[in-house]
């Protein structure tokens, strides 16, 4: 999805247990009836592991005949990680890939040296009644060694992503390894990403295997060491502490993180790179029409004037 011009989110609730480094409350933006809440990047926190961008999309409901229409736009130096709870998105890209993503599945598009894609509601889905869209799109920065690789796209169906259940917990491993299961998703940097759905009273441990870890509360309330956190908050943890998350009611969480990246990343619009000059080159290439186009689409998002 195309990055939207927005101010950095402000830090949230200052009350937090000693294991929490920062609490970020995303800012909501309405885009033609579609709400987006951005948690990363944030003031004081530019990334968690390789994750440099984290958006909650919706929940939104579309009128009959309408839907999501994100026109073709470019990316470099990152992988888009799209995961839905409700609804569907039709992905098209300059590789010729056409793939609809549905809840519980994963679309992973590695931009590498450059790719263009669009994200829309399919014509069939636009005619379905009571259509909702709700999910998360994250961007994971590619290590410097992979920033200029050829673009690639993979889709993993819901049945391909392992699910761990028991004791009031249902955890789907989207990327990496945890809770005794490993995702089939390949990524060139140590990373972890999972969805956890908890029943009231369930306790979810969060090990200290990775240096950088965060939990995003999609819905419900949780307790960590006596502090309560409601929906729509990103909790970034100090390294080295084992965390226990208690669900005070039905809760859905996204858990993610990884090892620190191999240096800082520069982000401008939809471009991510370890080099400022590479972003300037990508800007010039998009303005001059040197990126590949998405087959069957003539629209595009112009380069922002900022």
C-alpha positions in Angstrom: 0.0 0.0 0.0 1.2 3.5 -0.7 2.5 5.4 2.3 0.3 8.4 3.2 1.6 11.8 4.2 1.2 11.9 8.0 2.7 13.3 11.1 4.5 10.9 13.4 2.3 9.2 16.0 2.6 10.7 19.5 3.8 8.6 22.4 0.8 7.1 24.3 0.1 6.1 27.9 3.1 6.8 30.0 2.2 4.1 32.5 4.0 0.9 31.6 5.8 -1.9 33.3 9.6 -1.8 33.4 9.9 -4.3 30.5 8.2 -1.8 28.1 10.4 0.7 26.4 7.8 2.7 24.6 4.0 2.8 24.1 2.9 4.2 20.8 -0.7 5.2 20.1 -1.2 5.4 16.3 -2.9 8.3 14.6 -6.0 7.6 12.6 -6.5 9.0 9.1 -9.7 8.7 7.1 -9.0 8.1 3.4 -12.3 8.3 1.6 -14.2 6.3 4.2 -11.3 4.0 4.8 -9.5 4.4 8.1 -5.8 3.7 8.5 -3.9 3.8 11.8 -0.1 4.1 11.6 2.0 2.7 14.4 5.4 2.8 12.7 7.4 4.8 12.0 6.9 6.8 15.2 8.5 9.6 17.1 11.4 7.9 19.0 11.0 4.6 17.2 11.8 4.2 13.5 11.8 0.4 13.4 11.4 -2.9 15.3 13.7 -5.5 13.9 13.3 -5.2 10.1 9.8 -3.7 10.4 9.9 0.0 9.4 6.2 0.5 8.7 3.1 -0.9 10.5 -0.5 0.1 9.5 -3.8 -1.1 10.7 -6.3 -0.9 7.8 -9.9 -0.5 8.9 -12.2 -2.0 10.1 -14.2 -0.3 7.4 -17.4 -1.3 5.5 -17.9 -0.4 1.9 -21.1 0.4 0.1 -22.3 -1.9 -2.6 -20.3 -1.3 -5.8 -17.4 0.5 -4.0 -14.2 -0.6 -2.6 -10.4 -0.1 -2.0 -8.6 1.6 -4.9 -4.9 2.1 -4.3 -3.5 3.0 -7.8 -0.2 1.6 -9.0 2.7 2.9 -7.1 6.4 2.0 -6.7 8.6 0.5 -3.9 12.3 -0.2 -3.4 14.3 -1.8 -0.6 11.5 -3.4 1.3 9.0 -6.2 1.5 5.3 -5.5 1.9 3.7 -7.9 4.4 -0.1 -8.0 4.0 -2.3 -9.9 6.4 -6.1 -9.6 6.7 -8.7 -10.4 9.4 -11.7 -9.6 7.2 -12.4 -8.9 3.6 -10.1 -9.2 0.6 -7.6 -7.2 -1.5 -6.7 -7.9 -5.1 -3.0 -7.4 -5.7 -1.5 -6.7 -9.1 2.1 -5.9 -9.8 4.7 -5.2 -12.5 5.8 -8.8 -12.4 2.4 -9.8 -13.9 1.2 -11.3 -10.6 -2.5 -11.1 -9.9 -3.4 -12.5 -6.4 -6.4 -12.0 -4.2 -5.5 -12.1 -0.5 -8.1 -13.3 2.1 -8.1 -13.5 5.9 -5.4 -15.7 7.4 -3.3 -15.8 4.2 -0.1 -13.8 3.5 1.1 -11.7 0.6 4.8 -11.0 0.7 6.1 -8.8 -2.1 9.9 -8.1 -2.0 10.5 -4.9 -3.9 14.3 -5.2 -4.1 15.6 -2.9 -6.8 12.1 -1.8 -7.7 8.5 -3.0 -8.3 5.1 -1.4 -8.9 1.8 -2.7 -7.6 -1.8 -1.8 -7.1 -4.2 -2.8 -4.3 -7.9 -2.9 -5.0 -11.2 -4.5 -4.2 -12.0 -7.1 -7.0 -15.0 -6.5 -9.2 -16.7 -9.6 -7.8 -16.1 -8.5 -4.2 -17.6 -5.0 -4.9 -21.0 -6.7 -5.6 -21.1 -8.6 -2.3 -23.3 -7.2 0.4 -21.9 -6.1 3.9 -18.3 -6.0 2.8 -15.7 -5.1 5.3 -11.9 -4.7 5.2 -9.8 -5.1 8.2 -6.1 -6.1 8.4 -2.5 -5.1 8.8 0.1 -4.0 6.3 3.7 -3.9 7.4 6.9 -3.1 5.6 10.0 -5.0 6.4 13.3 -3.4 5.3 15.6 -5.7 3.3 19.2 -6.0 4.5 21.7 -4.0 2.5 22.8 -7.1 0.7 19.3 -7.7 -0.7 18.2 -4.1 -1.5 19.1 -4.4 -5.2 17.9 -7.9 -5.8 15.2 -8.7 -8.4 11.7 -8.1 -7.2 9.7 -11.2 -6.2 6.2 -12.1 -4.9 5.0 -15.1 -2.8 1.5 -15.9 -1.5 0.9 -18.4 1.4 -2.6 -19.6 1.9 -4.2 -19.7 5.3 -3.6 -23.5 5.4 0.1 -23.1 4.8 0.8 -20.9 7.9 1.1 -23.1 11.0 -1.4 -22.5 13.9 -0.7 -23.3 17.5 -3.7 -23.8 19.8 -4.4 -24.6 23.4 -5.1 -23.1 26.8 -7.3 -20.4 25.3 -4.7 -19.3 22.8 -4.7 -19.5 19.0 -1.4 -18.3 17.5 -0.7 -18.2 13.7 3.0 -18.0 12.8 3.2 -15.7 9.8 7.0 -15.3 9.7 9.9 -16.8 11.6 9.7 -19.4 14.4 7.9 -19.4 17.7 5.7 -21.4 20.1 7.1 -24.7 18.7 6.2 -23.9 15.0 8.0 -22.5 12.0 6.5 -20.5 9.1 7.3 -21.5 5.6 7.9 -17.8 4.7 11.5 -17.0 3.7 12.9 -13.6 4.6 16.6 -12.7 4.4 16.9 -11.2 8.0 16.0 -12.8 11.4 12.3 -11.8 11.9 9.2 -12.9 13.7 5.6 -12.1 13.0 2.5 -13.8 14.4 -1.2 -13.2 15.1 -2.5 -14.3 18.6 -6.2 -14.6 19.5 -6.7 -15.0 23.2 -9.7 -16.0 25.3 -10.4 -14.2 28.6 -7.8 -15.2 31.2 -5.4 -16.7 28.7 -1.7 -16.0 29.2 0.7 -15.7 26.3 4.4 -15.8 27.0 6.8 -13.7 24.9 10.3 -15.0 25.0 13.5 -13.0 24.8 14.8 -14.8 21.8 15.0 -11.7 19.6 16.5 -8.4 20.7 13.7 -6.2 19.3 10.1 -7.2 20.0 6.7 -5.4 19.9 3.0 -6.3 20.4 0.2 -4.4 18.7 -3.2 -4.7 20.4 -5.7 -5.0 17.5 -8.7 -5.6 19.8 -9.4 -6.3 23.5 -7.5 -5.4 26.7 -4.4 -7.0 28.0 -2.5 -6.9 31.3 1.3 -6.9 31.5 2.8 -6.8 35.0 -0.2 -5.0 36.4 -0.6 -2.4 33.7 -3.6 -2.5 31.3 -3.4 -1.7 27.6 -6.4 -1.3 25.3 -6.9 -1.7 21.6 -4.8 0.3 19.1 -1.5 0.5 21.1 1.9 -0.6 20.1 4.1 -1.8 23.0 7.8 -1.9 22.3 9.7 -4.1 24.8 13.2 -3.8 26.2 15.5 -6.6 25.1 16.2 -9.5 27.3 13.0 -9.7 29.4 10.6 -12.6 29.3 7.1 -11.1 29.1 3.7 -12.6 30.1 0.6 -11.2 28.4 -2.7 -11.7 30.2 -6.0 -11.3 28.2 -8.6 -9.4 30.3 -11.2 -10.3 27.7 -11.2 -11.6 24.2 -8.1 -10.1 22.5 -6.3 -10.1 19.2 -2.6 -9.2 19.1 0.0 -8.9 16.4 3.5 -9.9 17.7 6.5 -8.9 15.7 10.2 -8.1 15.8 13.6 -9.4 14.9 17.3 -8.7 15.2 18.5 -5.1 14.7 19.0 -4.1 11.1 22.4 -3.6 9.6 22.2 0.1 10.0 19.6 2.8 9.8 17.0 3.1 7.0 15.9 6.2 5.2 12.1 6.3 4.3 10.6 8.7 1.8 7.1 8.0 0.5 7.2 4.3 -0.6 10.9 4.0 -0.8 13.2 2.5 1.8 17.0 2.3 1.6 20.2 2.4 3.5 21.3 5.1 1.1 19.8 8.5 0.7 21.2 8.8 -2.9 19.3 5.6 -3.8 16.0 7.1 -2.7 16.8 10.2 -4.8 17.4 7.9 -7.8 14.1 6.1 -7.2 12.3 9.5 -7.1 13.8 10.5 -10.4 13.0 7.1 -12.0 9.3 7.2 -10.9 8.9 10.8 -12.1 10.5 9.9 -15.5 8.4 6.8 -15.9 11.4 4.4 -15.8 9.7 1.8 -13.5 7.9 -1.1 -15.0 4.1 -0.8 -15.3 1.4 -3.0 -14.0 -0.1 -4.9 -16.9 -3.7 -3.9 -17.6 -3.5 -0.6 -15.6 -2.9 2.9 -16.9 -3.5 4.8 -13.7 -0.7 5.6 -11.2 0.0 7.7 -8.1 2.2 10.7 -9.0 5.4 11.5 -7.1 4.4 13.6 -4.1 5.6 17.2 -4.1 7.4 17.0 -0.8 
